[in-house]
Amino acid sequence: MEAEERIRTTPEGTDAAAEGPIGERTAATGDGPGAIAHERCVHHPGRAAVARCAACEEPICLTCAVPVRGRVIGPECLAVELGDPALIVPPEPVASFTGSWATIAGAVLAVVATIGPWTRTGAGDRLLGAWVPSIRWSMVAAVAAIALLPLAWWFRTRGSRSGGTLVAVAGLLVLAAAALAIAFPPTFQVASWGPWLAAAGGAISVAGVIVSGMMERHPRQGV
């Protein structure tokens, strides 16, 4: 009994007893090294968090993480940390925001193009001219455009690299099929405005992925 009492009263015993509650509190509050695992940035839900803001402890992604005097600060707390109330740091880069929405705009344009005529005569000279019973380049472009739209929305909401790759592949497929439909229309027929519009939509989607990728590779620099 006396030995147990001495252990409890020693500093080592006090520290050992405190480690349990502290460890539990760390796990509960999420301040441990693995606290940001599987978490999303508070400003960009589509991006994985890489750190927590040292001021507000909110999870932030690589773009939002700004190193200041040995600490990682989020955009909302940066002005207070630097003592400059007029300092405003946008949480979303303009080019990245524009690029992600460009993928959706291009996909919508490609889908709309399949509604119009794809040839000036024949089976494609009507509404939904890309959708013909035989396998043509117009049909390939139409199927790729339908697949491109949900992929573009997924890329906008999640912002994953795999989503960007799929959008780029679908956009290039729409662009290539539309270009081939223009260059090689059915016999004795001439391409209408449908494939031109689809080619533009596919190109816009691919350009949006490229812009977003460039912003990811060159994030905003710290202070």
Summary of the structure (lengths in Angstrom):
residues: 223
radius of gyration: 27.4
end to end distance: 58.0
largest distance: 105.2
contacts: 744
relative contact order: 0.13
helix: 57%
strand: 6%
